[in-house]
Amino acid sequence: MSSFVVALDVGGTSMKGGLVSESGAVLLSERCPTPRAEGPEAVVAAIREFISHLADSGDGIPAGVGLAVPGLVSEDTAVYAANLGWRDVPASDFTSLDVPVMLGHDVRTGGLAESVLGAGRGVPDFLFLPIGTGIAGAMIVHGQPYGGSSGWGGEIGHIPVFPDGEQCACGQFGCLETYASAASVGRRYSLRAGIEGVRAEQVVSSDDPLAVEVWDEAVEALSLALATYTLLLDPSMIVLGGGLAEAGPALFDPVRTRLVKRLAFRDAPPLLPAALGVDAGMLGAALLGWRAAGREDLGPGWVMDVRSEPLVS
Amino acid sequence: MSSFVVALDVGGTSMKGGLVSESGAVLLSERCPTPRAEGPEAVVAAIREFISHLADSGDGIPAGVGLAVPGLVSEDTAVYAANLGWRDVPASDFTSLDVPVMLGHDVRTGGLAESVLGAGRGVPDFLFLPIGTGIAGAMIVHGQPYGGSSGWGGEIGHIPVFPDGEQCACGQFGCLETYASAASVGRRYSLRAGIEGVRAEQVVSSDDPLAVEVWDEAVEALSLALATYTLLLDPSMIVLGGGLAEAGPALFDPVRTRLVKRLAFRDAPPLLPAALGVDAGMLGAALLGWRAAGREDLGPGWVMDVRSEPLVS
């Protein structure tokens, strides 16, 4: 029997692929660009080639393939992905190999990895919130990522934190994402200061009053969204990931303080940094690949080489 | 074998009790006051007596007892109820009968009833939102009420819809409940108009500009909270109940319009009126009583005499 799966995390600009063994060893890890500009079919073809290339590097035939993809997705179909132009692409289209394939939603697959292998090990109910170019959450409910009635759940980046706030690219007003994503923090400061192309990490570490103001608004938006999530879903913890979480205490400390302040009759859940970093999606895809191969049991016993110290005390 | 259970819905001012048969027939339904002013133990004693009284009216010994109670609750313990002064009251304290007892959270037990017997029959993922003196929701997830990691979930009445808004009785600012509960609608109009004791239903049907303003703010608060719930939990529908839902189209129409307007990239779930009215808690408690008796299968086959026409088209 084969002792590895092919795992792929498909992003809008690049794909991260790997081979992961039965014991959780990452045998190989590679990146390749996503040819989004060439159209929906070119991306599917590129995925097919990348999977074959990865599989060829393994010793034998893979036991399964797992893919984390954006948009609306079921285990066997990429139903809809606006940014890749997909509509109803069956899982079998993604590989020419004759092995079982399982698809997962990108953020929820990362949440699955944090749940089984990372910061949420052994915690049945929590929120995994990666803050990057955009913001979406993976709600872990009874130990599994929950996508709602139709798979459109977890859109915490678009809840209206400031009802009369700025218009978001999505068309709504006052969305969390338009204040607190890494892209928004950079964009809002650049606009206000009249300097082009400033990145979020520069804003966070700056003492320019305009930078302090923009960062303060991001922190306030995040605290409101996390207070709302806490009151509704009562998570036992909140795991922050993505590029912005690299800000460490500059993010965690003020968000924690304001979250506590927003909650009067209940405790705030602890805020923790994600453990798997940029590998979360690929590792979650590996879990899906093993599930496709009938090995739902794998994962909990794996020992990962993850960040062992929290970013903050 | 006994063919009925005792069901009790314990509220802050009154208790609704009943006997419910194996086929879902409500054999008896009675109300009695909750002696809250006499202290936590007096309430427990009153429940014990009420249950015995109800059981005596039945033909034989009940198969089980189900209770819907406020606060933090597990199946076998009323862990904490601020308004009744309870702390860790075991289920067995509530009855002197030697029959199995199961407890449930009041709102979630009502949600269970709407899910199995009412507006949510056959719908695995939805929100049941009774709007009365206060506001709390029952989140139905994969066909079961979900209370979060510790049973404190569903507090949609206290999410901050207006971040810089009025202070709520809970201590937080801008809570949904402080704008949109029946009590708040009455209170806010009374305060603004300088007239004491106006009830919500009078405000809803008035064309006094101050009443229109207060109602408009309630509708806006509700739309924001429901947009947030929809984006996070992606329910397939939202069931509104409680006293305020009796306002019918005056509530449903403007909330629906604004909810649709708040959502740019996804559809709004349908808004439906609850089907079981004030009986939801007692009927849910009956389901719990039957579950205590080992009859998890009961409920779906029951034909209830419920509102068959929606309040609105």
Interface residues (C-beta under 8 A of the other chain):
Chain A: P124 D125 F126 G137 M139 V141 H142 Y146 G147 G148 S149 S150 G151 W152 G153 G154 E155 I156 H158 I159 P160 V161 F162 P163 C168 C170 G171 Q172 F173 E220 L224 A227 T228 Y229 L231 L232 L233 D234 P235 S236 R262 L263 A264 F265 R266 P269
Chain B: P124 D125 F126 G137 M139 V141 H142 Y146 G147 G148 S149 S150 G151 W152 G153 G154 E155 I156 H158 I159 P160 V161 F162 P163 C168 C170 G171 Q172 F173 E220 L224 A227 T228 Y229 L231 L232 L233 D234 P235 S236 R262 L263 A264 F265 R266 P269
